[in-house]
Amino acid sequence: MSKKTRKEFFDYNDYHDRGMAYKWDTAFAIGELQEGIKKSSKESKRDLERLPQQDINYIEYCLERSIKHNKILEVQLNSLDQLGRTRESIWGNFRGFMDLDVLLIGDQYIDYGDIRHIKIHDFRKWSADSEEVNTSPFEDKYAVTTISDQEKIDAAFSEYFTDNEWIE
């Protein structure tokens, strides 16, 4: 059976160890400092492209598609951050208007007039072929309604609602 002896450390030169308590305290502080430096340098290097201002009709079209077909939007705002840079895009579904000019996208309230650029994202299954991507019946191209199309719509609308027949 071996006899347990007390361990003793003798200094053999002028170096004196700080001890574990000091090492852990400074290591934690240095780790936080490095994390903060990385985060701030990433933020300072951020330079997003300012996309062109879109037509209000297209913005309304995208909002309608999002709420009807549960599409995810990416919205770039006209407002800039405190350093005069373009803000990060807001992602989410259009969930409706909260006021006359305030809408809810995801969980963020946005002023309707502050929308600069809007994009619909259509996430598909990873195994879908590129030819099959455009087979959705909702993937029609945005087209501005012409006057002749509007006249046809108005005529069909008035014919449908002015036939004086009651359905019971």
Z-matrix of the N, CA and C atoms (Angstrom, degrees):
N
C 1 1.435
C 2 1.521 1 108.13
N 3 1.305 2 114.30 1 133.07
C 4 1.461 3 117.73 2 -177.00
C 5 1.520 4 110.59 3 -89.34
N 6 1.280 5 115.46 4 146.83
C 7 1.450 6 121.94 5 -178.87
C 8 1.528 7 107.94 6 -92.03
N 9 1.346 8 115.97 7 130.83
C 10 1.458 9 120.56 8 179.93
C 11 1.513 10 109.05 9 -80.83
N 12 1.298 11 114.72 10 132.40
C 13 1.459 12 119.74 11 178.70
C 14 1.516 13 109.12 12 -118.30
N 15 1.285 14 115.69 13 153.77
C 16 1.458 15 122.16 14 179.07
C 17 1.522 16 108.11 15 -76.16
N 18 1.332 17 114.48 16 133.15
C 19 1.450 18 119.13 17 179.77
C 20 1.524 19 108.62 18 -83.12
N 21 1.291 20 115.82 19 133.51
C 22 1.447 21 121.30 20 177.75
C 23 1.518 22 108.18 21 -130.35
N 24 1.336 23 114.07 22 137.49
C 25 1.456 24 120.26 23 179.22
C 26 1.523 25 107.78 24 -113.15
N 27 1.282 26 114.22 25 130.94
C 28 1.462 27 120.25 26 -179.73
C 29 1.518 28 108.67 27 -112.75
N 30 1.317 29 115.05 28 136.92
C 31 1.457 30 119.28 29 176.64
C 32 1.522 31 108.18 30 -72.73
N 33 1.332 32 115.06 31 128.31
C 34 1.460 33 117.74 32 178.75
C 35 1.519 34 111.52 33 -107.21
N 36 1.349 35 116.96 34 -3.81
C 37 1.456 36 120.00 35 173.04
C 38 1.530 37 108.82 36 -146.63
N 39 1.323 38 119.18 37 -162.26
C 40 1.464 39 122.03 38 -175.42
C 41 1.531 40 113.54 39 -82.55
N 42 1.329 41 118.77 40 -5.99
C 43 1.466 42 121.18 41 -178.55
C 44 1.526 43 110.59 42 -75.61
N 45 1.338 44 115.78 43 130.80
C 46 1.461 45 121.07 44 175.44
C 47 1.523 46 107.95 45 -121.48
N 48 1.303 47 116.36 46 123.57
C 49 1.454 48 122.31 47 -177.03
C 50 1.526 49 110.58 48 -68.95
N 51 1.350 50 117.00 49 145.01
C 52 1.458 51 122.13 50 -179.40
C 53 1.518 52 112.75 51 -76.12
N 54 1.288 53 117.90 52 -24.67
C 55 1.457 54 120.64 53 -175.66
C 56 1.526 55 110.67 54 95.53
N 57 1.314 56 116.87 55 159.04
C 58 1.456 57 121.91 56 -174.14
C 59 1.527 58 112.92 57 -68.79
N 60 1.310 59 118.79 58 -34.21
C 61 1.466 60 120.79 59 -177.86
C 62 1.523 61 110.48 60 -59.77
N 63 1.315 62 117.90 61 -44.55
C 64 1.458 63 120.60 62 179.95
C 65 1.520 64 111.65 63 -70.72
N 66 1.307 65 117.60 64 -35.20
C 67 1.457 66 120.46 65 -178.96
C 68 1.524 67 110.87 66 -65.54
N 69 1.322 68 117.77 67 -44.79
C 70 1.455 69 120.75 68 -178.80
C 71 1.519 70 111.11 69 -67.21
N 72 1.310 71 118.06 70 -40.27
C 73 1.465 72 120.39 71 179.76
C 74 1.521 73 111.44 72 -62.05
N 75 1.299 74 118.06 73 -45.70
C 76 1.467 75 119.85 74 -178.60
C 77 1.515 76 111.46 75 -73.70
N 78 1.313 77 118.66 76 -32.87
C 79 1.461 78 120.87 77 179.33
C 80 1.518 79 109.87 78 -65.18
N 81 1.324 80 117.03 79 -40.08
C 82 1.460 81 120.30 80 179.17
C 83 1.520 82 110.17 81 -65.59
N 84 1.308 83 117.87 82 -43.75
C 85 1.463 84 121.48 83 -179.71
C 86 1.522 85 111.14 84 -65.41
N 87 1.307 86 118.02 85 -39.38
C 88 1.461 87 120.91 86 178.85
C 89 1.524 88 110.45 87 -67.14
N 90 1.334 89 117.48 88 -38.47
C 91 1.463 90 121.33 89 177.42
C 92 1.521 91 111.35 90 -61.61
N 93 1.325 92 117.25 91 -44.64
C 94 1.462 93 120.44 92 177.30
C 95 1.523 94 111.33 93 -63.84
N 96 1.309 95 115.86 94 -40.84
C 97 1.461 96 120.65 95 179.90
C 98 1.526 97 110.78 96 -62.13
N 99 1.327 98 117.33 97 -45.83
C 100 1.464 99 120.68 98 180.00
C 101 1.526 100 111.15 99 -64.61
N 102 1.326 101 116.89 100 -39.12
C 103 1.465 102 120.37 101 178.36
C 104 1.527 103 110.50 102 -63.71
N 105 1.327 104 116.70 103 -42.38
C 106 1.459 105 120.69 104 177.93
C 107 1.512 106 112.45 105 -64.74
N 108 1.325 107 116.88 106 -38.16
C 109 1.473 108 120.99 107 178.83
C 110 1.525 109 109.95 108 -65.81
N 111 1.329 110 117.68 109 -43.49
C 112 1.463 111 120.70 110 179.34
C 113 1.523 112 111.24 111 -62.96
N 114 1.340 113 115.91 112 -42.51
C 115 1.459 114 120.34 113 -179.33
C 116 1.523 115 110.84 114 -65.20
N 117 1.316 116 117.78 115 -44.56
C 118 1.465 117 120.25 116 -178.39
C 119 1.531 118 111.42 117 -70.84
N 120 1.328 119 118.06 118 -34.01
C 121 1.464 120 119.06 119 178.28
C 122 1.526 121 110.29 120 -70.28
N 123 1.327 122 117.63 121 -35.66
C 124 1.456 123 120.58 122 176.20
C 125 1.526 124 110.03 123 -64.95
N 126 1.323 125 116.55 124 -41.98
C 127 1.463 126 121.52 125 179.09
C 128 1.522 127 110.74 126 -65.76
N 129 1.327 128 117.78 127 -40.13
C 130 1.465 129 120.56 128 -178.04
C 131 1.529 130 111.95 129 -72.23
N 132 1.327 131 118.42 130 -26.02
C 133 1.462 132 121.76 131 179.34
C 134 1.522 133 112.35 132 -84.51
N 135 1.334 134 116.91 133 -9.37
C 136 1.471 135 121.00 134 -176.73
C 137 1.521 136 109.66 135 -65.42
N 138 1.314 137 116.50 136 126.56
C 139 1.454 138 122.03 137 177.90
C 140 1.520 139 107.35 138 -144.03
N 141 1.316 140 117.18 139 94.17
C 142 1.456 141 121.97 140 -177.68
C 143 1.518 142 110.77 141 -88.40
N 144 1.311 143 115.72 142 146.11
C 145 1.452 144 121.43 143 178.04
C 146 1.524 145 109.62 144 -72.07
N 147 1.320 146 116.41 145 134.83
C 148 1.467 147 120.98 146 176.99
C 149 1.524 148 107.27 147 -87.38
N 150 1.327 149 115.94 148 109.86
C 151 1.453 150 122.04 149 -175.92
C 152 1.527 151 110.13 150 -76.75
N 153 1.339 152 117.95 151 158.64
C 154 1.470 153 120.06 152 -177.46
C 155 1.527 154 112.29 153 -68.98
N 156 1.330 155 115.27 154 152.61
C 157 1.467 156 121.35 155 177.12
C 158 1.522 157 108.42 156 -69.09
N 159 1.337 158 116.12 157 130.08
C 160 1.457 159 120.19 158 -178.60
C 161 1.524 160 110.81 159 -95.64
N 162 1.312 161 113.55 160 161.65
C 163 1.457 162 121.54 161 178.62
C 164 1.528 163 110.07 162 -68.53
N 165 1.318 164 117.15 163 143.78
C 166 1.466 165 122.07 164 -177.59
C 167 1.529 166 111.06 165 -62.76
N 168 1.350 167 117.46 166 -32.36
C 169 1.468 168 120.27 167 178.79
C 170 1.521 169 111.14 168 -65.32
N 171 1.332 170 116.93 169 -39.93
C 172 1.460 171 119.99 170 178.59
C 173 1.527 172 110.97 171 -68.77
N 174 1.308 173 117.13 172 -37.85
C 175 1.467 174 120.80 173 177.62
C 176 1.525 175 109.88 174 -61.90
N 177 1.335 176 117.24 175 -44.62
C 178 1.468 177 121.24 176 177.92
C 179 1.526 178 111.03 177 -63.94
N 180 1.328 179 116.83 178 -38.96
C 181 1.461 180 121.50 179 177.54
C 182 1.534 181 110.80 180 -60.09
N 183 1.335 182 116.24 181 -46.26
C 184 1.474 183 120.21 182 179.91
C 185 1.524 184 111.42 183 -65.13
N 186 1.323 185 117.56 184 -40.25
C 187 1.466 186 120.73 185 177.93
C 188 1.528 187 110.69 186 -62.89
N 189 1.327 188 115.92 187 -41.39
C 190 1.467 189 120.15 188 179.14
C 191 1.529 190 110.86 189 -64.68
N 192 1.329 191 117.45 190 -43.96
C 193 1.466 192 120.75 191 178.32
C 194 1.524 193 111.23 192 -61.83
N 195 1.332 194 115.91 193 -39.11
C 196 1.457 195 119.96 194 -178.34
C 197 1.519 196 111.34 195 -65.05
N 198 1.322 197 117.40 196 -44.26
C 199 1.464 198 119.22 197 -175.87
C 200 1.527 199 111.44 198 -76.61
N 201 1.336 200 117.63 199 -32.54
C 202 1.464 201 120.04 200 -178.67
C 203 1.524 202 113.07 201 -80.00
N 204 1.337 203 116.62 202 -37.87
C 205 1.462 204 120.75 203 -173.02
C 206 1.518 205 113.00 204 -114.87
N 207 1.334 206 116.98 205 12.68
C 208 1.462 207 123.04 206 176.17
C 209 1.535 208 111.62 207 56.24
N 210 1.317 209 116.24 208 47.00
C 211 1.466 210 121.84 209 179.41
C 212 1.530 211 109.32 210 -90.98
N 213 1.313 212 115.76 211 147.74
C 214 1.463 213 121.21 212 179.07
C 215 1.523 214 108.70 213 -91.10
N 216 1.319 215 115.07 214 134.03
C 217 1.457 216 121.90 215 -178.29
C 218 1.521 217 110.78 216 -107.64
N 219 1.315 218 115.09 217 151.21
C 220 1.452 219 122.40 218 168.78
C 221 1.525 220 105.71 219 -119.61
N 222 1.323 221 116.47 220 117.92
C 223 1.462 222 121.37 221 -172.59
C 224 1.523 223 109.39 222 -117.05
N 225 1.334 224 115.50 223 126.41
C 226 1.462 225 120.45 224 172.68
C 227 1.528 226 107.50 225 -103.71
N 228 1.331 227 115.68 226 134.44
C 229 1.454 228 121.61 227 -176.06
C 230 1.527 229 111.32 228 -95.99
N 231 1.336 230 115.10 229 158.11
C 232 1.460 231 121.03 230 175.02
C 233 1.517 232 111.63 231 -73.95
N 234 1.325 233 117.25 232 -28.96
C 235 1.461 234 120.34 233 -176.15
C 236 1.527 235 110.83 234 -71.40
N 237 1.331 236 115.00 235 149.02
C 238 1.455 237 122.11 236 -179.50
C 239 1.521 238 109.72 237 -107.59
N 240 1.331 239 116.97 238 163.63
C 241 1.463 240 119.67 239 177.39
C 242 1.525 241 109.74 240 -79.91
N 243 1.331 242 117.62 241 -177.12
C 244 1.467 243 121.78 242 -174.93
C 245 1.527 244 113.01 243 -65.45
N 246 1.339 245 117.94 244 -16.44
C 247 1.463 246 121.54 245 178.89
C 248 1.530 247 112.28 246 -99.98
N 249 1.335 248 117.05 247 5.44
C 250 1.460 249 120.80 248 178.17
C 251 1.508 250 114.30 249 81.19
N 252 1.326 251 117.87 250 19.16
C 253 1.465 252 122.12 251 179.72
C 254 1.521 253 109.79 252 -101.96
N 255 1.329 254 115.42 253 161.21
C 256 1.452 255 121.18 254 176.01
C 257 1.521 256 109.61 255 -66.40
N 258 1.320 257 115.97 256 135.10
C 259 1.469 258 120.44 257 179.55
C 260 1.527 259 110.50 258 -74.34
N 261 1.333 260 114.97 259 160.37
C 262 1.466 261 120.69 260 173.64
C 263 1.532 262 109.07 261 -62.13
N 264 1.319 263 117.16 262 146.31
C 265 1.460 264 121.15 263 178.02
C 266 1.517 265 110.10 264 -68.87
N 267 1.318 266 115.19 265 150.73
C 268 1.460 267 121.99 266 178.24
C 269 1.519 268 107.46 267 -99.68
N 270 1.322 269 116.11 268 130.95
C 271 1.460 270 122.26 269 -178.75
C 272 1.521 271 109.02 270 -111.75
N 273 1.339 272 116.60 271 143.24
C 274 1.453 273 120.67 272 174.54
C 275 1.514 274 111.49 273 153.59
N 276 1.313 275 114.94 274 175.14
C 277 1.456 276 121.93 275 176.77
C 278 1.522 277 109.22 276 -86.77
N 279 1.313 278 115.83 277 147.83
C 280 1.458 279 120.71 278 173.76
C 281 1.516 280 106.96 279 -75.69
N 282 1.328 281 116.45 280 122.41
C 283 1.464 282 120.73 281 -174.94
C 284 1.512 283 112.96 282 -109.00
N 285 1.333 284 118.52 283 -3.30
C 286 1.453 285 121.15 284 175.09
C 287 1.514 286 112.26 285 127.86
N 288 1.335 287 114.04 286 174.17
C 289 1.455 288 120.89 287 178.36
C 290 1.514 289 109.22 288 -89.15
N 291 1.332 290 116.59 289 137.50
C 292 1.452 291 121.88 290 177.57
C 293 1.527 292 110.29 291 -96.80
N 294 1.313 293 116.17 292 -22.25
C 295 1.448 294 123.75 293 -179.63
C 296 1.526 295 105.19 294 -152.86
N 297 1.307 296 118.03 295 -173.71
C 298 1.458 297 119.10 296 -179.83
C 299 1.517 298 112.94 297 -61.61
N 300 1.325 299 117.35 298 -36.46
C 301 1.452 300 119.26 299 -176.64
C 302 1.523 301 113.53 300 -127.90
N 303 1.322 302 117.68 301 18.20
C 304 1.468 303 121.82 302 177.79
C 305 1.523 304 107.95 303 -119.77
N 306 1.329 305 116.17 304 125.96
C 307 1.466 306 119.38 305 179.92
C 308 1.518 307 109.79 306 -120.85
N 309 1.314 308 114.81 307 161.36
C 310 1.460 309 121.84 308 -177.15
C 311 1.524 310 108.76 309 -112.52
N 312 1.328 311 115.76 310 116.88
C 313 1.468 312 121.49 311 175.44
C 314 1.518 313 106.59 312 -118.66
N 315 1.325 314 115.72 313 117.99
C 316 1.465 315 119.99 314 -173.43
C 317 1.516 316 107.72 315 66.26
N 318 1.309 317 116.82 316 -117.70
C 319 1.471 318 120.63 317 177.06
C 320 1.524 319 110.88 318 -119.65
N 321 1.341 320 117.38 319 20.41
C 322 1.461 321 120.98 320 -177.91
C 323 1.522 322 110.82 321 -116.41
N 324 1.319 323 115.39 322 137.77
C 325 1.450 324 121.75 323 176.51
C 326 1.521 325 109.11 324 -87.96
N 327 1.329 326 116.15 325 131.44
C 328 1.459 327 121.69 326 -176.36
C 329 1.519 328 108.72 327 -129.22
N 330 1.315 329 115.73 328 137.85
C 331 1.458 330 121.08 329 173.86
C 332 1.531 331 107.70 330 -73.32
N 333 1.323 332 116.78 331 130.84
C 334 1.459 333 121.76 332 -175.40
C 335 1.530 334 111.65 333 -58.85
N 336 1.317 335 117.34 334 -38.90
C 337 1.453 336 120.90 335 -179.55
C 338 1.515 337 113.53 336 -74.81
N 339 1.326 338 117.84 337 -8.11
C 340 1.453 339 122.12 338 -178.28
C 341 1.535 340 112.63 339 -89.20
N 342 1.328 341 117.74 340 -4.49
C 343 1.469 342 120.97 341 -178.91
C 344 1.527 343 108.83 342 -76.19
N 345 1.311 344 115.70 343 123.87
C 346 1.468 345 121.80 344 179.20
C 347 1.521 346 111.20 345 -100.09
N 348 1.310 347 116.09 346 -49.60
C 349 1.464 348 121.65 347 -174.54
C 350 1.520 349 107.68 348 -143.58
N 351 1.318 350 116.07 349 137.58
C 352 1.459 351 120.48 350 -178.63
C 353 1.523 352 108.16 351 -133.44
N 354 1.327 353 115.29 352 142.10
C 355 1.459 354 120.65 353 -177.60
C 356 1.524 355 108.79 354 -139.09
N 357 1.321 356 116.45 355 135.78
C 358 1.465 357 121.85 356 177.80
C 359 1.523 358 108.26 357 -92.10
N 360 1.316 359 116.30 358 129.69
C 361 1.461 360 120.98 359 175.65
C 362 1.516 361 108.23 360 -105.93
N 363 1.306 362 115.20 361 129.76
C 364 1.454 363 121.31 362 -179.73
C 365 1.525 364 107.72 363 -116.44
N 366 1.315 365 115.98 364 99.57
C 367 1.453 366 120.35 365 -178.19
C 368 1.522 367 109.41 366 -85.28
N 369 1.311 368 114.83 367 126.02
C 370 1.462 369 120.91 368 -177.80
C 371 1.524 370 109.69 369 -118.67
N 372 1.306 371 114.13 370 168.02
C 373 1.456 372 120.34 371 177.18
C 374 1.528 373 109.20 372 -62.18
N 375 1.317 374 116.39 373 139.59
C 376 1.454 375 121.54 374 -174.88
C 377 1.518 376 112.66 375 -61.88
N 378 1.342 377 117.97 376 -26.04
C 379 1.457 378 120.27 377 -176.22
C 380 1.521 379 112.99 378 -87.92
N 381 1.336 380 117.39 379 0.03
C 382 1.464 381 119.12 380 -178.86
C 383 1.524 382 109.98 381 -69.63
N 384 1.333 383 115.24 382 135.79
C 385 1.460 384 120.05 383 177.62
C 386 1.518 385 109.52 384 -73.66
N 387 1.316 386 115.85 385 158.52
C 388 1.462 387 119.90 386 -178.78
C 389 1.533 388 111.41 387 -65.93
N 390 1.339 389 118.32 388 -28.59
C 391 1.458 390 120.34 389 177.83
C 392 1.526 391 111.13 390 -72.33
N 393 1.317 392 116.98 391 -29.69
C 394 1.461 393 120.53 392 -177.63
C 395 1.515 394 113.01 393 -84.09
N 396 1.310 395 117.49 394 -8.11
C 397 1.459 396 120.30 395 -175.21
C 398 1.522 397 111.55 396 -64.73
N 399 1.315 398 118.66 397 -37.53
C 400 1.453 399 121.65 398 -174.87
C 401 1.522 400 112.97 399 -95.32
N 402 1.321 401 118.27 400 26.96
C 403 1.451 402 120.45 401 -178.98
C 404 1.525 403 113.19 402 -91.91
N 405 1.321 404 118.08 403 0.04
C 406 1.456 405 121.10 404 -179.57
C 407 1.522 406 110.18 405 -71.05
N 408 1.320 407 118.60 406 137.42
C 409 1.468 408 119.83 407 178.60
C 410 1.523 409 112.15 408 -68.88
N 411 1.328 410 118.21 409 -12.71
C 412 1.459 411 121.09 410 -178.34
C 413 1.520 412 112.06 411 -94.62
N 414 1.322 413 118.15 412 2.00
C 415 1.459 414 121.75 413 -175.51
C 416 1.526 415 111.43 414 -91.80
N 417 1.304 416 117.85 415 44.59
C 418 1.444 417 119.45 416 176.07
C 419 1.526 418 109.68 417 -78.75
N 420 1.304 419 115.74 418 155.42
C 421 1.462 420 120.83 419 179.70
C 422 1.522 421 108.68 420 -79.12
N 423 1.308 422 115.43 421 146.77
C 424 1.458 423 120.31 422 177.05
C 425 1.516 424 108.64 423 -71.25
N 426 1.307 425 115.21 424 129.74
C 427 1.457 426 119.78 425 178.54
C 428 1.524 427 108.17 426 -136.20
N 429 1.301 428 115.66 427 138.95
C 430 1.454 429 120.30 428 177.58
C 431 1.516 430 107.94 429 -74.29
N 432 1.330 431 116.45 430 133.03
C 433 1.453 432 120.81 431 179.86
C 434 1.524 433 109.08 432 -71.14
N 435 1.337 434 115.68 433 124.95
C 436 1.457 435 119.91 434 179.94
C 437 1.525 436 109.70 435 -82.50
N 438 1.330 437 115.91 436 169.89
C 439 1.471 438 120.45 437 -178.77
C 440 1.519 439 110.01 438 -65.01
N 441 1.322 440 118.35 439 -40.20
C 442 1.465 441 120.51 440 -179.84
C 443 1.528 442 110.58 441 -65.21
N 444 1.340 443 118.18 442 -38.63
C 445 1.459 444 120.71 443 176.45
C 446 1.520 445 110.62 444 -64.44
N 447 1.328 446 116.98 445 -40.21
C 448 1.460 447 120.79 446 179.78
C 449 1.522 448 110.83 447 -66.36
N 450 1.334 449 117.22 448 -37.33
C 451 1.467 450 120.43 449 177.78
C 452 1.529 451 110.45 450 -64.78
N 453 1.339 452 117.48 451 -39.63
C 454 1.467 453 121.13 452 177.80
C 455 1.534 454 110.78 453 -64.74
N 456 1.322 455 116.02 454 -41.13
C 457 1.465 456 120.18 455 179.30
C 458 1.521 457 110.44 456 -65.01
N 459 1.335 458 116.97 457 -43.62
C 460 1.467 459 120.89 458 179.23
C 461 1.523 460 111.39 459 -63.71
N 462 1.330 461 116.87 460 -39.52
C 463 1.463 462 120.58 461 179.45
C 464 1.529 463 110.37 462 -65.38
N 465 1.318 464 117.76 463 -45.13
C 466 1.467 465 120.43 464 178.87
C 467 1.529 466 110.59 465 -64.15
N 468 1.307 467 117.04 466 -39.17
C 469 1.469 468 122.13 467 179.46
C 470 1.523 469 110.90 468 -63.38
N 471 1.341 470 116.71 469 -48.01
C 472 1.472 471 119.62 470 -178.33
C 473 1.523 472 110.50 471 -68.45
N 474 1.336 473 118.51 472 -35.88
C 475 1.467 474 120.89 473 177.97
C 476 1.531 475 111.28 474 -65.10
N 477 1.306 476 116.70 475 -39.81
C 478 1.461 477 121.40 476 -178.25
C 479 1.524 478 111.89 477 -68.60
N 480 1.320 479 116.68 478 -42.00
C 481 1.458 480 119.88 479 -174.18
C 482 1.522 481 114.22 480 -92.81
N 483 1.305 482 119.97 481 -5.12
C 484 1.465 483 121.34 482 -179.97
C 485 1.517 484 112.25 483 -117.30
N 486 1.325 485 118.74 484 27.79
C 487 1.459 486 120.44 485 -179.47
C 488 1.530 487 111.99 486 -86.68
N 489 1.334 488 117.95 487 -3.91
C 490 1.461 489 124.64 488 176.48
C 491 1.532 490 113.71 489 56.37
N 492 1.291 491 117.62 490 28.40
C 493 1.457 492 121.34 491 175.45
C 494 1.523 493 109.10 492 -108.41
N 495 1.315 494 114.49 493 135.65
C 496 1.477 495 119.83 494 178.66
C 497 1.526 496 108.76 495 -103.61
N 498 1.293 497 115.60 496 134.87
C 499 1.459 498 120.36 497 177.54
C 500 1.516 499 107.15 498 -103.75
N 501 1.332 500 115.48 499 124.20
C 502 1.455 501 118.64 500 178.98
C 503 1.496 502 111.56 501 -120.08
